Amino acid sequence: MTPQNSAQDPEDTVDPAGGAFPARSGGAAGHVHPSGSVEDADAVADDLVDTDEDAEGESGGDAPDGPAGEAKQPGAGRRLMESLSARSRGEGWEKPEGDLAKYRSRWRSGVRFVLQRVIFRMVVRSAVTPQVVMHRRVKSVRGPFVLVANHTSHVDGPLLALSLPWAQGRLLSTGVATDYWFDHFFRRIFVRTMLNAFPIDRGGNRKNSGTSRKLLRAGVPILVFPEGGRQSSGQMTSFKPGGAALAISVGVPVIPAAIVGGYEAMPKGRNWPQGRPPVRVVFGEPIISDEDESAVDFSDRIRGRVKDLYEQHHDEVLGADAPDEEETA
């Protein structure tokens, strides 16, 4: 069955965060906001050591001086959406060198297209009934971003990757545990070809520290599961602020996404879905942090967006009331 695609919010609304998003050219750009003193246990915690300098200017160019120029200048939300859609945002990022160059490799993305969009799509359709709902502004995003989603099962990464438009998803990279996926030759080949994966160190090893930040600066979007692991009961847990801090420090937007039905289709302990249950991937409107918003506050706002997307589609997909959230300390 062909995945169902539809657009949310046909009206031309804007994100309340407002503010123009600066164009990227050459070095680091974007506002740097305080990330707070909370220790981050997320997979991208090792990327939060450095911060970028504030960038000057906006991608939309300078407006004429005087009242006439002020009258013609678009609103903050409009400038944000125009800059996220600008072709210049997809260009001018740092050129990856050495081992990082493979993450922007054209022939590797071609192989990934076949694996994700042909082979894995057929496997998915044989196991579940996939559906995709996407805010129309997701298709207009140019350049790198942080994709943030709830984590329901082992198929979440490939499912999110193949559900994105190819223009946004062809370079999408996912962090995976080094000690499991990269220490075994065949597993390493699989995750690198299927997910454009990069290694995440666990247990205090910092050999690969800073990789996700370097990839974003090289124009490679990153997938983050801020819950820190797969859900054990089908209920969304708290979000760790690492992904939000990463987006803030590099100056890239966040695309919130909710996977509805993934846990019910393949919870922990089940190796394969039964009966082709429905699984819907919902992509929300891209957002950026407010100028003085901390990583913790931005992470909470992202979680609220993901939770809203999940609850809006839960009954339609699963036909039952959404479960109560787990109590968090």
FENNORNOR-V84037 format. One line per field, one symbol per residue. ss: DSSP state (@ for helix, = for strand, . for the rest). phi: phi as a letter, one per 40 degrees, with the letter a starting at -180 (. if undefined). burial: I if it has 24 or more other ideal C-beta (glycine too) atoms within 12 Angstrom, else O. A space follows every 50 residues. Layout:
ss: ???
phi: ???
burial: ???
//
This chain:
ss: ...=====....................................@@@... ...............@@@@@@@...@@@@@@@@@@.@@@@.......@@@ @@@@.@@@@@@@@@@@@@@@@@@@@@@.=======@@@@@....=====. .....@@@@@@@@..@@@@...=====@@@@@..@@@@@@@@@@@..=== ..........@@@@@@@....===.................@@@@@@@@@ ..========.@@@@............======...=.......@@@@@@ @@@@@@@@@@@@@@@@@@...........
phi: .cdcbabcfccccbcccggcccccagccahcbbccgbccccccbcccbcc bcccccgbccgccccgdccccccccccccdccccccccccbgcdccbgcc cccbccccccccdccccbccccccccbbbcbbbbcccccccbgcabcbac bbaccddcccccccdcccbcbdbbcbcccbcbcbdcccccccccbfcbcb cbggcbdbdgccccccccgbcbcbbccgacccbgbccccccccccccccc gbcbbcabbbgccccacdgbcacbgfccbbbbbccdbbccdbcccccccc ccccccccccccbdcccbgacccccccbc
burial: OOIOOOOIOOOOOIIOIOIIIIIIOOOIIIIIIIIOOOOIOIIIIIIIOO OIOOOOOIIIOOOOOOOOOOOOOOOOIIIIIIIIIIOIIIOIIIOIOOOI OIIIOOOIIOOIIOIIIOOIIOOIOOIIOIIIIIIIIIIIIIIIIIIIII IIIIIIIIIIIIIIIOOIIIIIIIIIIIOOIIOOOOOOOIIIIIIIIIII IIOOOOOIIIIIIIIIIIIIIIIIIIIIOIIOOIIIIIIIIIIIIIIIII IIIIIIIIIIIIIIIIIOOOOOIOOOIIIIIIIIIIIIIOOOIIIIIIII IIIIIIIIIIIOIIOOIIOOOIOOOOOOO
//
